[in-house]
Amino acid sequence: MTLFAWPAFLAAGAGGAVARYLLDRAVADRTTGAFPWGTFVINASGSLVLGVLTGLSLYHAFPKVSKVILGTGFCGAYTTFSTFTYETVELLEEGALNEAARNAFGTLIVGAGAVALGLALAAL
């Protein structure tokens, strides 16, 4: 990555972090219960975006630097594995075994499906 791409990378990361915060708050304001819907929605939508970016790179010669800026910068700051794992462990500690299992397996299945859908959309 060139020296001139770094500011774009940093801006994309900052944008991803802000978007994550805003979407998490919006989802939290509209849901109830123990299940961490905000993180779930964020990780699923981030997986979709990363799938589209990867598909654009594979099928349509999307520039590698742009993929790194958006994929690693934006999506890396937007999605959150650490919060996902923390919330899953927190559910386990609270005895919410069903919600913990739904969060763990649901995130894996939906995330993989979202990436596949993103790749398929980009292939069109």
VMD Tcl script that draws the C-alpha trace (Angstrom):
set ca {
  {0.00 0.00 0.00}
  {1.36 3.40 -0.93}
  {1.94 6.28 1.42}
  {-0.97 8.11 -0.21}
  {-3.37 5.23 0.48}
  {-2.80 5.34 4.25}
  {-5.05 8.35 4.89}
  {-7.85 6.62 2.96}
  {-7.27 3.44 4.97}
  {-7.45 5.37 8.24}
  {-10.57 7.22 7.13}
  {-12.23 3.95 6.10}
  {-11.39 2.46 9.49}
  {-12.79 5.48 11.28}
  {-15.93 5.31 9.16}
  {-16.35 1.62 9.90}
  {-16.02 2.16 13.64}
  {-18.58 4.98 13.62}
  {-20.97 2.96 11.45}
  {-20.67 0.01 13.82}
  {-21.48 2.16 16.83}
  {-24.46 3.84 15.17}
  {-25.94 0.60 13.83}
  {-25.44 -1.18 17.15}
  {-27.30 1.62 18.97}
  {-30.09 1.64 16.37}
  {-30.59 -2.13 16.65}
  {-30.36 -2.09 20.46}
  {-33.08 0.58 20.59}
  {-35.40 -1.66 18.57}
  {-34.81 -5.06 20.19}
  {-35.24 -6.64 23.59}
  {-33.91 -9.74 25.28}
  {-30.49 -11.20 25.91}
  {-29.55 -11.95 22.30}
  {-26.92 -9.48 20.96}
  {-28.76 -8.51 17.78}
  {-26.62 -5.45 17.12}
  {-23.37 -7.37 16.87}
  {-25.12 -10.12 14.89}
  {-26.47 -7.66 12.31}
  {-23.14 -5.85 12.09}
  {-21.13 -9.01 11.51}
  {-23.63 -10.37 8.97}
  {-23.75 -7.12 6.99}
  {-19.98 -6.72 7.18}
  {-19.57 -10.25 5.82}
  {-21.86 -9.37 2.93}
  {-19.86 -6.22 2.14}
  {-16.57 -8.12 2.29}
  {-18.01 -10.81 0.02}
  {-19.03 -8.16 -2.52}
  {-15.59 -6.49 -2.36}
  {-13.84 -9.83 -2.79}
  {-16.13 -10.72 -5.69}
  {-15.47 -7.39 -7.35}
  {-11.73 -8.06 -7.05}
  {-12.05 -11.59 -8.40}
  {-14.50 -10.99 -11.23}
  {-14.25 -7.32 -12.19}
  {-10.65 -6.20 -11.60}
  {-11.55 -4.04 -8.59}
  {-8.23 -2.44 -7.57}
  {-6.35 -4.30 -4.84}
  {-5.55 -1.13 -2.92}
  {-9.24 -0.20 -2.85}
  {-10.10 -3.69 -1.61}
  {-7.53 -3.38 1.18}
  {-8.76 0.09 2.13}
  {-12.42 -0.92 2.22}
  {-12.07 -4.58 3.17}
  {-9.47 -4.26 5.88}
  {-10.03 -0.62 6.83}
  {-13.81 -0.27 6.79}
  {-14.91 -3.88 7.28}
  {-12.17 -4.58 9.81}
  {-13.30 -1.68 11.98}
  {-17.00 -2.28 11.31}
  {-17.19 -5.99 12.14}
  {-16.18 -7.26 15.52}
  {-15.02 -10.74 16.43}
  {-13.95 -9.68 19.90}
  {-17.37 -8.30 20.81}
  {-19.04 -11.39 19.34}
  {-16.92 -13.71 21.49}
  {-17.31 -11.54 24.59}
  {-21.10 -11.46 24.21}
  {-21.23 -15.21 23.65}
  {-19.20 -15.87 26.81}
  {-21.33 -13.37 28.71}
  {-24.47 -15.27 27.65}
  {-22.88 -18.51 28.85}
  {-21.98 -16.94 32.20}
  {-25.55 -15.73 32.61}
  {-26.85 -19.25 31.94}
  {-28.44 -18.26 28.62}
  {-27.14 -21.38 26.89}
  {-29.70 -21.34 24.08}
  {-28.93 -17.70 23.19}
  {-25.17 -18.38 23.37}
  {-25.49 -21.35 21.01}
  {-27.75 -19.40 18.64}
  {-25.27 -16.52 18.64}
  {-22.22 -18.72 18.04}
  {-23.67 -20.98 15.36}
  {-25.97 -18.36 13.86}
  {-23.13 -15.90 13.39}
  {-20.99 -18.55 11.72}
  {-23.74 -19.78 9.39}
  {-25.20 -16.38 8.54}
  {-21.74 -14.83 8.12}
  {-20.63 -17.55 5.72}
  {-23.91 -17.27 3.83}
  {-23.55 -13.50 3.61}
  {-20.04 -13.80 2.16}
  {-21.30 -16.34 -0.39}
  {-24.21 -14.07 -1.30}
  {-21.83 -11.12 -1.69}
  {-19.57 -13.14 -3.99}
  {-22.58 -14.25 -6.03}
  {-23.91 -10.69 -6.32}
  {-20.51 -9.42 -7.46}
  {-20.29 -12.19 -10.06}
  {-23.41 -10.88 -11.84}
}
mol new
graphics top color blue
foreach p $ca { graphics top sphere $p radius 0.5 }
foreach p [lrange $ca 0 end-1] q [lrange $ca 1 end] { graphics top cylinder $p $q radius 0.2 }
display resetview
